[in-house]
Amino acid sequence: MNEAMNMEGWINSLMDTLGAPGAGLAVALENLFPPIPSEVILPLAGFAAASGRMNLLAALLWTTAGSVLGALALYGAGALFGRERVLAIATRLPLVKVADVERTEAWFARHGTKAVLLGRMVPIFRSLISVPAGVERMRLPVFLALTTLGSALWNTVFVLAGYVLGENWEQVTDYVSVYSEAVLLAALAAVACFVAVRVVRAVRPGPGARRARR
């Protein structure tokens, strides 16, 4: 509880000092440091806009810019270090699970470019999806376009929710927790199916092998 209040106070202080760019900076950091949740930053930015502390359009633009910059940093890390070094780094980072990175990789392998767009709207995958995109050297213009679109959709929903709810912006986190659990379960099921199909294909003999047995 105290940790959440401290984080909320830090985000508010950042926005009071820098305005909408402060909200963008907080979102950029959220991409790099998962413990900073966008589900808190974005509604807070909407509440700040509703209370006249920043312009609503500026909040939307800056938070989207922050999302893209943070995603671009992770894309660069994936492209620079490669898969093995990224996994080695992940094992040393607090609150970052290697299993989450591996699940994100499998999701990217299955959905390709669509994973970058949809991943921006899935908890945990939101940040990590940029890493396999970098490792696989997805064309940068395509990555930026999909990341910008997905981030704009996600950010707009939460900033506007905070704007409408005002002082009751914290209600957003209740809805997000339900959404997060449902989406994560669906994502895990999809990844499990993908892995199962790959295993079955690897074990099952091909047509040539079956003809040879006959």
Solvent accessible surface area in square Angstrom, and as a share of the most:
residue,aa,sasa,rsa
1,M,184,0.82
2,N,114,0.59
3,E,127,0.57
4,A,63,0.49
5,M,114,0.51
6,N,107,0.55
7,M,42,0.19
8,E,45,0.20
9,G,38,0.37
10,W,107,0.37
11,I,0,0.00
12,N,33,0.17
13,S,62,0.40
14,L,28,0.14
15,M,5,0.02
16,D,95,0.49
17,T,105,0.61
18,L,85,0.42
19,G,19,0.18
20,A,7,0.06
21,P,51,0.32
22,G,0,0.00
23,A,0,0.00
24,G,3,0.03
25,L,78,0.39
26,A,0,0.00
27,V,0,0.00
28,A,15,0.12
29,L,45,0.23
30,E,13,0.06
31,N,2,0.01
32,L,69,0.34
33,F,111,0.46
34,P,64,0.40
35,P,56,0.35
36,I,23,0.12
37,P,40,0.25
38,S,2,0.01
39,E,26,0.12
40,V,29,0.17
41,I,0,0.00
42,L,0,0.00
43,P,0,0.00
44,L,1,0.01
45,A,0,0.00
46,G,0,0.00
47,F,46,0.19
48,A,0,0.00
49,A,11,0.08
50,A,46,0.36
51,S,61,0.39
52,G,66,0.63
53,R,93,0.34
54,M,20,0.09
55,N,97,0.50
56,L,48,0.24
57,L,112,0.56
58,A,28,0.22
59,A,0,0.00
60,L,33,0.16
61,L,110,0.55
62,W,118,0.41
63,T,0,0.00
64,T,20,0.11
65,A,42,0.33
66,G,3,0.03
67,S,0,0.00
68,V,22,0.13
69,L,113,0.56
70,G,2,0.02
71,A,0,0.00
72,L,61,0.30
73,A,50,0.39
74,L,31,0.15
75,Y,23,0.09
76,G,33,0.32
77,A,31,0.24
78,G,0,0.00
79,A,20,0.16
80,L,134,0.66
81,F,63,0.26
82,G,25,0.24
83,R,97,0.35
84,E,121,0.54
85,R,144,0.53
86,V,19,0.11
87,L,20,0.10
88,A,44,0.34
89,I,68,0.35
90,A,5,0.04
91,T,91,0.53
92,R,186,0.68
93,L,87,0.43
94,P,106,0.66
95,L,138,0.69
96,V,29,0.17
97,K,136,0.57
98,V,40,0.23
99,A,47,0.36
100,D,16,0.08
101,V,5,0.03
102,E,76,0.34
103,R,77,0.28
104,T,1,0.00
105,E,29,0.13
106,A,17,0.14
107,W,20,0.07
108,F,19,0.08
109,A,69,0.54
110,R,111,0.41
111,H,49,0.22
112,G,26,0.25
113,T,69,0.40
114,K,122,0.52
115,A,0,0.00
116,V,0,0.00
117,L,42,0.21
118,L,82,0.41
119,G,0,0.00
120,R,1,0.00
121,M,47,0.21
122,V,13,0.08
123,P,13,0.08
124,I,81,0.41
125,F,4,0.02
126,R,7,0.03
127,S,10,0.07
128,L,22,0.11
129,I,0,0.00
130,S,0,0.00
131,V,11,0.06
132,P,7,0.04
133,A,0,0.00
134,G,0,0.00
135,V,36,0.21
136,E,113,0.51
137,R,160,0.58
138,M,21,0.09
139,R,166,0.60
140,L,76,0.38
141,P,92,0.58
142,V,38,0.22
143,F,1,0.00
144,L,55,0.27
145,A,62,0.48
146,L,36,0.18
147,T,0,0.00
148,T,58,0.34
149,L,92,0.46
150,G,0,0.00
151,S,0,0.00
152,A,34,0.26
153,L,87,0.43
154,W,11,0.04
155,N,0,0.00
156,T,47,0.27
157,V,95,0.55
158,F,17,0.07
159,V,0,0.00
160,L,69,0.34
161,A,30,0.23
162,G,0,0.00
163,Y,87,0.33
164,V,120,0.69
165,L,55,0.27
166,G,14,0.14
167,E,143,0.64
168,N,86,0.44
169,W,15,0.05
170,E,95,0.43
171,Q,79,0.35
172,V,8,0.05
173,T,44,0.26
174,D,92,0.48
175,Y,153,0.58
176,V,11,0.06
177,S,56,0.36
178,V,104,0.60
179,Y,84,0.32
180,S,17,0.11
181,E,114,0.51
182,A,60,0.47
183,V,30,0.17
184,L,42,0.21
185,L,123,0.61
186,A,64,0.50
187,A,7,0.05
188,L,64,0.32
189,A,55,0.43
190,A,28,0.22
191,V,11,0.06
192,A,61,0.47
193,C,77,0.46
194,F,35,0.14
195,V,71,0.41
196,A,53,0.41
197,V,71,0.41
198,R,135,0.49
199,V,82,0.47
200,V,69,0.40
201,R,174,0.63
202,A,87,0.67
203,V,117,0.67
204,R,150,0.55
205,P,41,0.26
206,G,36,0.34
207,P,83,0.52
208,G,41,0.39
209,A,45,0.35
210,R,95,0.35
211,R,158,0.58
212,A,86,0.67
213,R,186,0.68
214,R,228,0.83
